[in-house]
Amino acid sequence: MPAFKIMAHRGASAEALENTAEAFRLAITQNADLIETDVRLTGDGVLVLAHDAELAGAQVERTDLAALRARHPALLTVSAALAQFGDEIPFCWEIKTPGIEAALVTLVHDLTPGHIWEHTQFTSFSLESAAACQRLVPGNVVGWLTEDWSEDAINRASAAGLTQICPPAAGLLANPDLLATARAAGLGVRVWQIESPEEVPSLASMGIDGGTVNWPGRAWAALAATTDAARDEVLYQDDLIRVFAPCDAHIAPRDGGHLIVEPQVPHTGIETCERDLRHRLIDGVAAASAALLSLPHMQGGIVNVQDNGNWFYRNGAGQRAPKRLHFHVYGRAPQAVEQPFGEALRFPSYAERHTAIRPPLAQAERKRLRAEITARMTAMLR
């Protein structure tokens, strides 16, 4: 089953002006998997990001770039978007001007790092444009956006050699049986026009490729509300703390293991929280560390503990806000490559997050860790 991808529709367009650097930056901050954006050709032959044929009272395809920017200063070119964000997140490029397929593909390919290019997608409401694009990039996902979710539409997309068909979310929810038909035809399915975050978990449960949303942060929150309990396995908890094995681990399987220790009660940070909570957190980190080192593949490894309690980030309003206090406990296998000994942790790249990073702890290992941590915590509390 493919992972459901949250695609930011023209960026986080519910909170910022669509197809702008602000909307794209916010989409990345909200952990979108891809940014979906629209491409048109200006009168002087520049590929720009604009959904409508008319922008600020001017016809995009009859107006040169300078004149368009005079009317709409936030207008991005494809080149500028890639220069600012191309090494951070893949794009899904929706072709609005027929005939630009070769120019767009060439430009995006030349300006996109290889590990991001692999996840770059193209799409169009024009079946002919989508098919032309797919012939240029046989190794990438190219989808046909269509309001027609029917067996005939699936057959047309398949006959055109496409890898994906993109119906509206309402059509798929009303007629999910056609999923089997699309899959039998060798097509992936991705939806557009998701009306509310509440629809996202249902769509994700169908095993489709993903969907475009105007609010990636809210989409992730809706998914988390229905999946976090199943994904994160609690190994120990008491009245003050819990220790769990996260499904979305930050470390590759061959490199060791990853546990998180966090409070279960209100707190103000590690430096100012109540003494009993502070001591219990330290005990939890010690127990989790010792338990990880007890695993056979951890022999000779080390433990890295990372305190996220006093880090700060800029929230959506640009204000400085504290993150929730928690400790990462990383066990390091002797052959660890991606997370070298003695070096600061490196957050995984996009490619690593979506291909290499998997839960590193097998079920038998989690069972062993649960028993080991519980025994150590019980002994400490006596």
N, C-alpha and C positions, 0 to 999 in steps of 0.2 A: 504494500500500500504506500503510495507516495506521500511525502509530508505536505500538508496543506500550507501553501505559501501566502502570506499576507502581502498583497501588492498595493502600494500606496498610490491611489488614483490621482494623478497629477500632483503627487506629493501628499502631504497631510492637508488636503485642500479644505477640510472642514474648519481648520484653525488658521490657515494662512492663504494668501492669494495663490491660486492654482498655477502650476508650471513655473514657479519662481524658485530662486535659491532658498528663500525662507521656508517655503513649503517642503523642499527636498531635505533641507537640514533637519527640519522637525520630523520628517518621516524616518530619517536615520536614527534620530534620538528616540523615536518610538519603536525602534527595532523592526521596521518593515523589512521583508525579505527582498523585495524589488521595488523600484519606482516605475510606475507606468506613466508615460508622457506622450504627447501628440506632436507630430512633426509635419511641418509645411515648408514650402519653398517660397522665399521672398521674390519680389520682382527682379532683384539683382542677383538671384541664384544662391542665396544663403539658406541653409537648413536651420529653421528656428522652431521653438516650442510654442505652439499655439493650437488650441482646440478648435476654435471657430474660424471660418473663412474671413470674417471681419474682426479686426482687432482695434479697439479704441476709435472706431469710425472709419478705418482704412481697410481696404481689401489687401490681405497679406500677400497674395500672389501677384498683385499689381503694384506693390509699393516696395521701395528699397529699404534696406535694414536701417539706415540712419533715420529715415522719416518715421519708420515704425517705432524706433526707440525714442524719438522725440515725443511721440504720443503715449508710449508705454515703456518708461525707463527700465522696468524690471524684466523686460523681454530677454530670454536666454537663447543663445544659439546652441546647437547640438555640441559644438566644440567647447563652448564655455561650460556647459553642464558637465561634460566629461572631465574637463580640466579641474573643476571644483570637487566633483563627487565620484568620478569614474574609478578610483582605486578603493572606494569604500563600499559600494553597493552596485549590483547589476541593475540595468534598466530594461524595461519592456517598451520598445519603440513602436507606437501606433502610427502607421503611415496614413496621412490625410491627403497628400497630394500624389495621385497616380503618376508613375514614371520615375519616382525618386529612389526606387529600391536599390539600385546598384550604387548610387552616390552615397546613400545612407549607410548601407552595409560596409562599404569601403572605409568611410570616415570613422564609423563606430569601431570597426575591427582595428584600425590603425591606432586609435587613441585609447583603447581599452586593454588593461593588463590581461595576460593569458588566463589567469585563474578566475577572473571576473567574466571574461568573454565566454567561457564555457557555460555560464549561467545566464547570459544575455538572451533576451527573447524579442521577437518581432510579432506584430499583429496588424490586422486591418479589417474594416468592414467590407472592403473590396476583395472578393475571392481571387480575382486575377492578380491583384497586388500581393496578396499573401502567398499565392502559388509562385509568383516570380521571385519573391524574397526567399522562399524555401529552397528553390533551385540554387540560389546563391549561397545559402548557408545550410547545407543538408545536415550538419551536426547540431544545429540549434533548434530550439522550440519556436515554431511559427504557428500562430493561431488565426483562425477565421472568426471574427466577431459577427454574430448573427442573432437576430431576434427569432429566427426559425429553429426551434428545437424539435426536430422531427427526423424520422428515418431518412427522408429524402435529403435533408441538410447534411446528415452524417455521411451519406453516400457521396455527396458532392465534395465534401471536405476530403474524404479518403481518396476519391478519384483525382483530386488536385495534388495529391502527394503530401498533404500537410501532416504535421505531427499532433495538432491540437484543434479542437473546436471549442468555441467560447460562447455559450448561450447565456441569456439573462438568468440570474439566480431564481427568479420566480418560476421560469419555465422548467428548470431542473427540479425544483422542489415539487412542482405540480406533476411532473412526469419522470420520476427517477428510474423507471424501468429501462429507459433508453440508454442509460449508462452502460449496460451490458452490450448493447448494440454498438456503441461508440468504441468500447474496448475491443470487441471482436473485430472491428475495422482497423484496429491498431492506432486509435486516436486517444490522446489524453483529453481531459475536459477541465476547463477553467471557466469560472463564471464572472459576470460583470453585473453592475446595478444591484449590489447587495444593499437592501434598504435599511437594515439596523444591525447592531452588534449581536443581537439575540439570534440572528439567523446563522451566524458564523459557526457555532459548534455543530449544528445539524448538517451544514454543508461539509465541514471537515470530516464528520463521521462517515460520509459517503465515500471517502477515499479519493476525492478529486484533487487536481493539481493545485488549486488555490482560487483566489478571487480578488478583485479590486475593491478597495474600500477607501473612503475619504478620511477615516479615523483609525489608523493602524494601532495606536495605543489602546483604544477601546476594544478593537477586535481581539488583541492579545489578552486583554482582561477578561473578555467573554470566554475565550478558550481556556484560560487558566482556571476560571471558576468551575469548569466542568471536568478538567483533566489533571490539575495539579495533584489532587489527592491520589490519583492512580499512578502518576508518574514518579512522585517523590515518595520513597519508602522510609518511613520512620523506623529507626533502629532502637532508639531509647527516648523516653520522655518521663519527666516528673513534674512537680508543681512549678518549677522555675525554668527549665530548659528542655530542649529536644535536640536529638542528633538524627540526621537523616541523610540518606544517599540520594542525591539529585539525579534525575534522569538526564537533564541537560548539563552533563558534566563538562568541566573546563579542561579536561585532560584526556588524552587519547588512551585507549585500552592498554597498549603496549607499554605505556609510561607509568602506570600505577593505579591509584585510586583517589577518590574525591568524596569527602564527607563535609557536611555543614553543621555547625553548632550555633544555635540561636536561642534567645530568650523566649519564654512563653508568657511573660508578664510585661506590663508597661515599663519603660526605662528611659533614661536620658543620655545614654552613651556609656562606654566602658569606664571612663574616668570619673563619672559622677553617679553611676547607678548604685543601688544598695549593696552593702558589703556582702550579704549572703548571695545575691545574684552574681556578683563579680567572682566570688570564690567558686560558685557552682559552674559558671562558664569556664573558668580555668580548669576545673576538674573534668568537665566534659571534653575540652580540647585535649587534655592529657590522656583520657580514656580512649578517645577516638584515634589519637596518634599511636598509642601502644597497640590498639586493635589492628590498625592498618599494617603496622610493622610485623604483626603476627602472621600475616598471610604469606604462603610459601613463595609467591613470586616477588614479594617485597624484601626477601632476604638480601642484606647488603644495601638496601635502599635507605632513604632519609625521609623526613617529614618536613613540609613547609607549611607554616601557619600564617594566615593572612587575616588581619583584623580590618573589616570594612566599617567598623563602628564610627570612626571619626573622619571618614572621607566626606567630601562635599561635592555636589553637582549643581548645575544650573537647571532649575525646573522650567516648565513651559512658559512661565511668566518672567523668566530671566533672573529669578531670585535665588540666592544661595540657600540650599536646603540640605539637611543631613540625611544620609541614607540610613536604612534600618540596620541596626547593629547585628552583625553575624560574623562568624569565623569560618574561613575555608581551611580545611585540613587536607593537604595533598600528600599522599604517599608516593614515593618515587622508586620505581624499579631500577635496578642497576643499569639496564639498557636504555633508560629514558633518553629520548632524542628531542622531542618537541619542547620539553620543559627541562632544560639542562640543570645540573646540580649547581647550587651556589649563585644562581642568577635570579633576578626579579622575574616574577611571573609575566608571561607575555599572553595577552588576550588572543584567542585563536582568530585567524583570518576568516573571511567569509567562507572560503572553500573548506577550511578545516571544520568550521561550525557545522556545515551542511553535508560534509562527506566523511571526514575522519573522526570527528568527535562523537563518541557514542558512550552510553553508560559503561564505565570500565569494570564494574563489579558484577560478577555473575551471581545467580540466585544462591548458590551454595556459599559463596563468599559473603554475601549479605547476611545469610543465616549465621555464619560463624562470627561475623562482626557484631550482630545483635547480642549473641550470647556473651561475647568477650566484653563489650561495652557495659552491658547490664551488670555483669559480675564485678567489674572494676568500680562502677559507680556505686553499687550496693556496698562494697567494701569501704569506699571513701566516706559514705554517709553514716557508717556505724560510729 
